[in-house]
């Protein structure tokens, strides 16, 4: 391959396989440099009240990964969020208490606890609160010194084996800070949702100028120079998360709903593949950067302790349930993938991309997913993941395909669909992001044969802000639909998707904004599509125009 070598990594220390090139000494050093569990090196130097500034809760609160009896609560202490360390000493500890109540005024507190936030992990808190009741809304907050955090609302999953009548989930991705406001998230905060799935590109690694790009901060208000270069170090990534999380719309969306997150590429570097950087950096150098990025990701997300990284490895794929209504298999398509064939752009497919040994998930994750299919008893099998799953041609014949999406890994896609077919799954729904457009597609057994069986549906959601305002009806709208008969809907505005699941159908409401380069845009539903349980494929009687 031009300029890049094809090698892949297991991504977990106990994985039974490894890439074609062994770890160099430099790469091994990168692993050791970031191998630490929370609290393992916690300093004994306690922070003073005055260290916490006017308030340490500038980045808000969040919850995530709800279970029937548990949820993860998150916050991070950062009195001066745009300064290194969030304005706190690099070495130190702070005692943070938390409480969970059945009411917003905290008159009925049901759980309390304390956590030690350390400088080693950016003064982040991940409280895995257990002993909650299934299918219930709760309110939570934190306290550090005399300061109390904003209040968040969360919700547990229904009891195992229960038959919920409905579930509503949000689908969002791709929020580049300097390309627009997070207005979509302000609207998402007001939706009636059980959970939000964020499918990657929570931050972007690019340099940001002092005026914050498209946001064009007012004269006299500038971002610090720390943001004017690409993220590489742990402190770089921490600052980038602090920048995004200081946005009030993002804070509101986190405080309103529990989130289930997965990453794509920009949380580390554009279009990276396993241990291979886009610019073909030495493997040790890139693994050191990946270790920093993975640690900062865990520090800033409502994730449990099993997701805490070990060096440049982090087990992010995991499974959640919503009673007997839905099973969610959250995937990681970055950490274990084979290098993109023919470069990482849109290229003609060929023997390299169609090599059956190529993987997007890695053998261990593929086995885990297939095993989960076999044991699933839910009505709907939902796969939240990062990149476009279905075939996307630019023209009917001899079209290039995206080598960074599943089109660049057709054998891996076939293995997934074969596993679902072998398990007898008839209600497969793939949730995707990355592309900054809205798409609704039928998943075909053979995309070269429109008459082949439909295996499920794909809901590909547009970006929150990436690529700016977008346009009402792109020039290639009709040509793209003509080239892809399995594609029902295509739009290029910013927004998100609301998915409603019932035992009889799934409905996708595609929400759009007219602009994001200035605040205050209204939200509207561009189109709604449904598919019936037991009948794979979108109902084609509904409109498919923007």
C-alpha positions as CSV (number, residue, x, y, z in Angstrom):
1,X,0.0,0.0,0.0
2,X,1.3,3.5,-0.9
3,X,2.8,5.2,2.1
4,X,1.3,2.9,4.7
5,X,1.8,-0.7,5.9
6,X,-1.0,-3.1,6.6
7,X,-0.8,-4.2,10.3
8,X,-3.4,-4.6,13.0
9,X,-3.5,-4.8,16.7
10,X,-5.6,-6.8,19.1
11,X,-6.2,-3.7,21.3
12,X,-6.5,-5.7,24.6
13,X,-3.5,-7.2,26.4
14,X,-5.1,-10.7,26.5
15,X,-6.2,-10.9,22.9
16,X,-5.1,-14.1,21.2
17,X,-3.7,-12.5,18.1
18,X,-1.4,-9.6,17.2
19,X,-0.5,-7.7,14.1
20,X,2.2,-8.5,11.5
21,X,4.8,-6.4,13.1
22,X,5.9,-6.9,16.7
23,X,6.0,-4.1,19.3
24,X,9.2,-2.1,19.0
25,X,11.0,-1.0,22.1
26,X,9.6,2.4,21.6
27,X,6.0,1.1,21.4
28,X,6.5,-1.0,24.5
29,X,7.6,2.1,26.3
30,X,4.4,3.8,25.1
31,X,2.4,1.0,26.7
32,X,4.2,1.2,30.0
33,X,4.0,5.0,30.2
34,X,0.2,4.9,30.4
35,X,-0.5,1.6,32.1
36,X,-2.2,2.6,35.3
37,X,-5.6,2.0,36.9
38,X,-7.6,4.8,38.7
39,X,-6.1,5.3,42.2
40,X,-3.1,3.1,41.5
41,X,-0.7,6.1,41.7
42,X,-3.0,8.5,43.5
43,X,-1.1,11.3,45.2
44,X,-1.6,11.9,48.9
45,X,-1.5,15.7,48.4
46,X,-5.0,16.9,49.1
47,X,-6.3,20.0,47.4
48,X,-7.3,23.1,49.4
49,X,-10.7,24.7,49.1
50,X,-9.1,27.7,47.5
51,X,-7.6,25.5,44.8
52,X,-11.1,24.8,43.6
53,X,-11.7,28.5,42.5
54,X,-15.1,29.9,42.2
55,X,-16.5,26.5,41.2
56,X,-14.9,23.3,40.1
57,X,-17.9,22.0,38.1
58,X,-17.4,24.1,35.0
59,X,-17.7,21.0,32.7
60,X,-21.1,19.9,33.9
61,X,-22.2,16.4,34.8
62,X,-23.1,13.3,32.9
63,X,-24.5,9.8,33.3
64,X,-24.2,6.7,31.1
65,X,-24.5,3.0,30.3
66,X,-27.7,2.4,32.3
67,X,-28.4,-1.0,33.7
68,X,-31.6,-2.1,35.4
69,X,-30.1,-1.4,38.8
70,X,-27.2,0.9,38.0
71,X,-25.9,3.9,36.1
72,X,-22.5,5.6,35.8
73,X,-22.3,9.2,37.1
74,X,-19.5,11.5,35.8
75,X,-18.0,14.8,36.5
76,X,-14.5,16.4,36.3
77,X,-13.1,19.1,38.5
78,X,-11.8,22.0,36.4
79,X,-12.1,25.5,38.0
80,X,-10.3,27.1,35.0
81,X,-11.1,24.6,32.2
82,X,-9.0,26.2,29.4
83,X,-5.8,26.1,31.5
84,X,-3.6,23.0,31.7
85,X,-4.8,20.7,34.4
86,X,-8.1,22.5,34.4
87,X,-6.4,25.1,36.7
88,X,-5.6,22.4,39.3
89,X,-2.1,21.0,40.3
90,X,-0.9,18.1,38.2
91,X,-0.4,16.1,41.4
92,X,-3.2,16.0,44.0
93,X,-6.4,14.5,45.3
94,X,-9.9,15.9,46.0
95,X,-12.7,14.2,47.8
96,X,-16.0,14.4,45.8
97,X,-19.3,13.3,47.2
98,X,-22.4,12.4,45.1
99,X,-26.0,11.7,45.8
100,X,-28.9,10.2,43.8
101,X,-32.6,11.1,44.5
102,X,-36.0,10.2,43.2
103,X,-36.9,13.8,42.9
104,X,-35.3,16.9,41.5
105,X,-35.3,18.7,44.9
106,X,-33.4,15.8,46.5
107,X,-36.1,15.3,49.2
108,X,-35.9,11.5,48.7
109,X,-32.2,10.6,48.4
110,X,-31.8,6.9,47.8
111,X,-28.0,6.6,47.3
112,X,-25.0,8.5,48.6
113,X,-21.2,8.0,48.2
114,X,-17.8,9.5,47.9
115,X,-15.0,9.3,45.4
116,X,-11.4,10.5,45.3
117,X,-10.6,12.5,42.2
118,X,-6.9,12.5,41.4
119,X,-4.6,14.6,39.1
120,X,-3.5,11.3,37.5
121,X,-6.9,11.0,35.8
122,X,-7.6,14.7,35.3
123,X,-9.7,15.0,38.5
124,X,-12.5,13.0,36.9
125,X,-15.1,11.0,38.8
126,X,-16.8,7.8,37.6
127,X,-19.3,6.7,40.2
128,X,-20.9,3.3,39.3
129,X,-24.1,3.7,41.4
130,X,-25.7,0.3,42.2
131,X,-28.9,-0.7,44.0
132,X,-31.3,1.5,41.9
133,X,-34.7,0.4,40.7
134,X,-35.3,-0.6,37.1
135,X,-37.0,1.7,34.6
136,X,-36.9,4.7,36.9
137,X,-35.8,8.3,36.5
138,X,-33.4,9.7,39.0
139,X,-31.6,13.0,39.7
140,X,-28.0,13.3,40.8
141,X,-25.4,15.9,41.8
142,X,-21.9,16.1,43.2
143,X,-20.3,18.2,45.9
144,X,-16.6,19.2,46.3
145,X,-15.7,21.5,49.2
146,X,-18.6,24.0,49.5
147,X,-19.6,23.8,45.9
148,X,-22.5,21.7,44.5
149,X,-22.6,20.7,40.8
150,X,-25.5,21.3,38.4
151,X,-28.2,18.6,38.7
152,X,-28.4,15.9,36.2
153,X,-31.3,13.5,35.3
154,X,-30.7,9.9,34.4
155,X,-32.8,6.8,33.9
156,X,-32.2,3.1,34.5
157,X,-33.0,0.3,32.1
158,X,-36.1,-1.9,32.5
159,X,-35.8,-5.1,34.4
160,X,-34.2,-8.1,32.7
161,X,-36.9,-10.1,30.9
162,X,-39.5,-7.3,31.2
163,X,-41.6,-6.4,28.1
164,X,-41.3,-2.6,27.7
165,X,-43.9,-1.1,25.4
166,X,-41.7,1.7,24.0
167,X,-38.2,3.0,24.0
168,X,-37.0,6.3,22.6
169,X,-33.3,6.9,21.9
170,X,-31.3,9.8,20.3
171,X,-28.5,9.2,17.8
172,X,-25.8,11.9,17.4
173,X,-22.2,12.2,16.3
174,X,-19.5,14.5,14.9
175,X,-19.3,17.8,16.9
176,X,-16.4,19.8,15.6
177,X,-16.2,22.8,17.9
178,X,-14.8,25.3,15.4
179,X,-17.3,24.5,12.6
180,X,-20.5,25.4,14.4
181,X,-22.6,25.7,17.5
182,X,-24.0,22.7,19.3
183,X,-27.6,23.9,18.9
184,X,-28.7,20.4,17.9
185,X,-27.7,19.3,21.4
186,X,-29.8,22.0,23.0
187,X,-32.8,20.6,21.2
188,X,-31.8,17.0,22.0
189,X,-31.8,17.9,25.7
190,X,-35.6,18.7,25.4
191,X,-36.5,15.4,23.6
192,X,-38.4,12.7,25.5
193,X,-35.6,10.1,25.5
194,X,-34.5,7.1,27.5
195,X,-30.9,7.3,26.3
196,X,-28.6,9.0,23.8
197,X,-26.1,7.0,21.6
198,X,-23.2,9.2,20.6
199,X,-21.3,7.4,17.7
200,X,-18.0,9.1,17.5
201,X,-16.0,12.3,16.8
202,X,-16.9,13.8,20.2
203,X,-13.8,16.0,19.7
204,X,-11.6,16.8,16.7
205,X,-7.8,16.9,16.8
206,X,-7.3,19.9,14.5
207,X,-5.7,23.2,15.4
208,X,-8.3,25.9,16.4
209,X,-7.6,29.6,15.9
210,X,-8.2,32.2,18.6
211,X,-11.6,33.2,17.2
212,X,-12.8,29.5,17.3
213,X,-13.3,29.2,13.6
214,X,-16.9,29.4,12.5
215,X,-18.0,30.5,15.9
216,X,-16.1,33.7,15.5
217,X,-15.8,34.7,19.1
218,X,-16.4,38.4,19.8
219,X,-13.5,40.8,19.5
220,X,-11.5,40.8,22.7
221,X,-12.5,37.2,23.5
222,X,-10.0,34.6,22.2
223,X,-9.1,31.0,22.9
224,X,-5.7,30.4,24.5
225,X,-2.9,29.5,22.2
226,X,-3.0,26.0,23.6
227,X,-5.7,25.2,21.1
228,X,-3.8,26.5,18.1
229,X,-2.0,23.2,17.3
230,X,-3.1,19.6,16.7
231,X,-3.7,17.4,19.8
232,X,-0.9,15.0,20.5
233,X,-0.2,14.9,24.3
234,X,-2.5,13.9,27.2
235,X,-2.8,17.6,28.2
236,X,-3.7,18.5,24.6
237,X,-6.6,16.0,24.6
238,X,-7.7,17.0,28.1
239,X,-7.9,20.6,27.0
240,X,-9.8,19.8,23.9
241,X,-12.4,17.9,25.9
242,X,-12.6,20.8,28.3
243,X,-13.2,23.2,25.4
244,X,-16.1,21.1,24.1
245,X,-17.6,20.3,27.5
246,X,-17.6,24.0,28.4
247,X,-20.4,24.4,25.7
248,X,-23.7,24.9,27.5
249,X,-25.7,23.0,24.9
250,X,-23.5,19.9,25.3
251,X,-23.8,20.2,29.1
252,X,-27.6,20.4,28.9
253,X,-27.8,17.3,26.7
254,X,-25.6,15.3,29.1
255,X,-27.6,16.5,32.1
256,X,-30.9,15.6,30.5
257,X,-30.2,12.0,29.5
258,X,-27.9,9.1,30.1
259,X,-25.4,8.6,27.2
260,X,-23.8,5.5,25.7
261,X,-20.7,6.5,23.8
262,X,-18.3,5.0,21.3
263,X,-15.5,6.7,19.4
264,X,-14.5,7.1,15.8
265,X,-11.2,8.5,14.5
266,X,-11.0,12.1,15.5
267,X,-10.8,11.3,19.2
268,X,-7.2,10.3,18.2
269,X,-6.4,11.2,14.6
270,X,-8.3,11.4,11.3
271,X,-8.7,7.9,9.6
272,X,-6.2,6.1,11.9
273,X,-6.4,2.3,11.7
274,X,-5.3,0.3,14.8
275,X,-1.7,1.3,15.4
276,X,-1.3,3.0,12.0
277,X,-1.4,6.8,11.9
278,X,-2.7,8.7,8.9
279,X,0.7,10.2,8.3
280,X,2.6,6.9,8.8
281,X,4.2,8.0,12.1
282,X,6.6,5.5,13.7
283,X,4.4,2.9,15.6
284,X,5.9,3.7,19.0
285,X,5.3,7.4,18.6
286,X,1.7,6.9,17.4
287,X,0.9,4.4,20.2
288,X,2.1,6.9,22.7
289,X,-0.4,9.4,21.2
290,X,-3.1,6.8,21.1
291,X,-2.5,6.0,24.8
292,X,-2.9,9.7,25.7
293,X,-6.1,10.0,23.6
294,X,-7.6,6.9,25.0
295,X,-6.9,8.0,28.6
296,X,-8.4,11.4,28.0
297,X,-11.5,9.8,26.4
298,X,-12.1,7.6,29.5
299,X,-11.5,10.6,31.8
300,X,-14.2,12.6,30.1
301,X,-16.9,10.0,29.4
302,X,-19.5,8.3,31.7
303,X,-17.9,4.9,31.4
304,X,-17.3,2.1,33.9
305,X,-14.0,0.9,35.3
306,X,-13.7,-2.0,32.8
307,X,-13.4,0.6,30.1
308,X,-10.4,2.3,31.7
309,X,-7.5,1.9,29.3
310,X,-4.3,0.0,29.8
311,X,-1.7,1.9,27.8
312,X,-2.9,2.3,24.2
313,X,-5.5,-0.4,24.7
314,X,-9.1,0.1,25.8
315,X,-12.0,-2.4,25.7
316,X,-14.8,-0.1,24.5
317,X,-17.2,-2.6,22.8
318,X,-19.9,-3.8,25.2
319,X,-23.5,-4.9,25.4
320,X,-26.5,-3.3,27.0
321,X,-30.2,-4.4,27.2
322,X,-33.6,-2.7,27.4
323,X,-35.7,-5.6,28.8
324,X,-36.9,-7.9,26.0
325,X,-37.4,-5.0,23.6
326,X,-33.8,-4.3,22.5
327,X,-30.3,-5.6,22.7
328,X,-27.5,-3.0,22.0
329,X,-24.1,-4.2,20.8
330,X,-21.9,-1.2,20.9
331,X,-18.9,-1.6,18.5
332,X,-15.4,-0.3,18.1
333,X,-14.4,-0.1,14.5
334,X,-11.1,1.7,15.0
335,X,-8.9,0.0,17.4
336,X,-8.6,-3.5,15.8
337,X,-9.1,-2.8,12.0
338,X,-6.9,-3.7,9.2
339,X,-5.3,-0.7,7.4
340,X,-7.6,0.9,4.8
341,X,-7.0,-0.6,1.3
342,X,-5.7,1.7,-1.4
343,X,-5.4,4.7,1.0
344,X,-8.2,5.9,3.2
345,X,-10.4,7.9,0.7
346,X,-12.9,6.9,-2.0
347,X,-11.2,4.4,-4.3
348,X,-12.1,1.7,-6.7
349,X,-12.5,-1.6,-4.9
350,X,-10.1,-4.4,-5.8
351,X,-8.4,-7.5,-4.6
352,X,-6.9,-5.8,-1.6
353,X,-10.1,-4.4,-0.2
354,X,-11.9,-7.6,-0.9
355,X,-9.3,-9.8,0.8
356,X,-11.4,-12.1,3.1
357,X,-8.8,-11.9,5.8
358,X,-9.4,-8.2,6.3
359,X,-11.2,-7.1,9.5
360,X,-12.9,-4.0,10.8
361,X,-13.7,-5.4,14.3
362,X,-10.8,-7.9,14.9
363,X,-11.4,-11.6,15.6
364,X,-12.1,-11.2,19.3
365,X,-14.8,-8.6,18.8
366,X,-16.3,-10.5,15.9
367,X,-16.6,-13.6,18.0
368,X,-18.1,-11.6,20.9
369,X,-20.7,-10.1,18.5
370,X,-21.6,-13.4,16.9
371,X,-22.0,-15.1,20.3
372,X,-24.3,-12.2,21.4
373,X,-26.5,-12.7,18.3
374,X,-26.9,-16.4,19.2
375,X,-28.0,-15.7,22.8
376,X,-30.2,-12.7,22.0
377,X,-33.9,-12.9,23.1
378,X,-34.8,-9.3,22.4
379,X,-37.2,-8.2,19.6
380,X,-34.7,-5.6,18.2
381,X,-30.9,-6.1,17.7
382,X,-29.4,-2.6,17.6
383,X,-25.8,-2.1,16.6
384,X,-24.5,1.4,17.5
385,X,-21.2,1.9,15.6
386,X,-19.2,4.5,13.8
387,X,-19.0,4.3,10.0
388,X,-21.4,3.7,7.1
389,X,-22.4,0.0,7.0
390,X,-24.3,-0.3,3.7
391,X,-22.9,0.1,0.2
392,X,-22.7,3.7,-1.0
393,X,-22.0,4.2,-4.7
394,X,-21.4,7.6,-6.2
395,X,-22.6,6.3,-9.6
396,X,-24.4,3.2,-10.8
397,X,-21.4,1.5,-12.5
398,X,-17.7,1.4,-11.7
399,X,-18.1,3.7,-8.7
400,X,-15.4,4.3,-6.1
401,X,-16.3,3.3,-2.6
402,X,-15.2,4.6,0.8
403,X,-12.2,2.6,2.0
404,X,-12.6,3.9,5.5
405,X,-16.2,2.6,5.9
406,X,-17.6,-1.0,5.7
407,X,-17.4,-0.7,1.9
408,X,-13.6,-1.1,2.3
409,X,-14.1,-4.2,4.4
410,X,-16.9,-6.2,2.5
411,X,-15.7,-9.6,3.9
412,X,-16.1,-8.3,7.4
413,X,-19.6,-7.0,6.6
414,X,-20.6,-10.3,5.1
415,X,-19.3,-12.2,8.2
416,X,-21.5,-9.9,10.4
417,X,-24.6,-10.4,8.3
418,X,-24.0,-14.2,8.0
419,X,-23.7,-14.4,11.8
420,X,-27.0,-12.5,12.2
421,X,-28.7,-14.7,9.6
422,X,-27.4,-17.9,11.3
423,X,-28.8,-16.6,14.6
424,X,-32.2,-16.1,13.0
425,X,-32.3,-12.3,13.6
426,X,-35.0,-10.5,11.6
427,X,-34.9,-7.1,13.3
428,X,-31.4,-5.8,12.8
429,X,-30.9,-2.0,13.0
430,X,-27.4,-0.5,12.5
431,X,-26.8,3.0,13.8
432,X,-24.0,4.9,12.1
433,X,-22.3,8.3,12.1
434,X,-19.1,9.8,10.6
435,X,-20.5,11.0,7.2
436,X,-22.1,14.3,8.2
437,X,-25.3,13.5,6.3
438,X,-28.6,11.9,7.1
439,X,-29.2,8.5,5.3
440,X,-31.8,5.7,5.6
441,X,-30.8,2.5,3.9
442,X,-32.0,-1.1,3.6
443,X,-29.2,-3.6,4.4
444,X,-29.1,-6.0,1.5
445,X,-27.6,-9.6,1.6
446,X,-26.0,-8.7,-1.8
447,X,-25.8,-5.0,-2.6
448,X,-25.0,-5.9,-6.2
449,X,-28.4,-7.5,-6.5
450,X,-31.3,-5.2,-5.5
451,X,-33.6,-8.2,-5.4
452,X,-31.5,-10.0,-2.8
453,X,-33.0,-10.4,0.7
454,X,-33.1,-7.4,3.0
455,X,-31.3,-8.2,6.3
456,X,-32.1,-5.0,8.2
457,X,-32.0,-1.3,8.1
458,X,-29.4,1.3,8.7
459,X,-29.9,4.7,10.3
460,X,-27.0,7.0,9.5
461,X,-27.2,10.2,11.4
462,X,-25.8,13.6,10.4
463,X,-23.3,15.7,12.4
464,X,-24.0,18.0,15.3
465,X,-21.8,20.7,13.8
466,X,-19.1,19.3,11.5
467,X,-19.1,20.7,8.0
468,X,-21.0,23.8,9.1
469,X,-24.5,24.6,8.0
470,X,-25.0,22.1,5.2
471,X,-27.5,22.6,2.4
472,X,-31.2,21.9,2.0
473,X,-30.9,19.6,-1.0
474,X,-27.4,18.6,-2.2
475,X,-26.6,18.7,-5.9
476,X,-26.0,14.9,-5.9
477,X,-29.3,14.1,-4.1
478,X,-31.0,12.4,-7.1
479,X,-27.9,10.8,-8.5
480,X,-27.0,9.2,-5.2
481,X,-30.5,7.8,-4.7
482,X,-30.5,6.5,-8.3
483,X,-27.1,4.8,-7.8
484,X,-28.2,3.2,-4.6
485,X,-31.7,1.6,-4.8
486,X,-31.5,0.5,-1.2
487,X,-31.2,4.1,-0.1
488,X,-34.5,5.8,0.8
489,X,-33.5,9.1,2.3
490,X,-30.6,11.5,2.0
491,X,-30.1,15.0,3.4
492,X,-27.2,17.2,4.3
493,X,-28.3,19.4,7.1
494,X,-27.0,19.2,10.7
495,X,-29.0,17.6,13.4
496,X,-29.7,14.1,14.9
497,X,-32.1,11.2,14.8
498,X,-34.8,10.1,17.3
499,X,-35.6,6.4,17.1
500,X,-38.7,5.0,18.7
501,X,-38.9,1.2,19.3
502,X,-42.0,-0.7,20.1
503,X,-42.6,-4.5,19.9
504,X,-44.2,-4.0,16.5
505,X,-42.1,-1.3,14.7
506,X,-39.1,1.0,14.7
507,X,-39.5,4.6,13.6
508,X,-36.7,7.0,12.8
509,X,-37.4,10.7,12.9
510,X,-34.6,12.7,11.2
511,X,-34.3,16.1,12.9
512,X,-32.5,18.9,11.0
513,X,-31.4,22.5,11.6
514,X,-31.3,25.3,9.0
515,X,-27.9,26.6,10.3
516,X,-25.2,26.0,13.0
517,X,-22.7,28.8,12.3
518,X,-24.7,31.1,14.5
519,X,-26.7,30.1,17.6
520,X,-30.5,29.8,18.0
521,X,-31.5,27.6,15.0
522,X,-35.0,26.0,15.2
523,X,-35.4,22.2,14.9
524,X,-37.7,20.4,12.5
525,X,-38.4,16.8,11.4
526,X,-37.3,16.4,7.8
527,X,-38.8,12.9,7.4
528,X,-40.0,9.9,9.4
529,X,-39.5,6.3,8.3
530,X,-40.7,3.0,9.8
531,X,-39.9,-0.6,9.6
532,X,-42.1,-3.4,10.9
533,X,-40.9,-6.1,13.3
534,X,-40.4,-9.3,11.4
535,X,-40.3,-7.6,8.0
536,X,-36.7,-6.3,7.4
537,X,-36.5,-3.1,5.4
538,X,-37.9,0.4,5.5
539,X,-41.6,1.0,4.6
540,X,-41.3,2.6,1.2
541,X,-44.7,4.2,1.2
542,X,-43.3,7.1,3.1
543,X,-41.6,10.2,1.6
544,X,-37.8,10.1,1.0
545,X,-37.3,13.7,0.0
546,X,-35.4,16.2,2.2
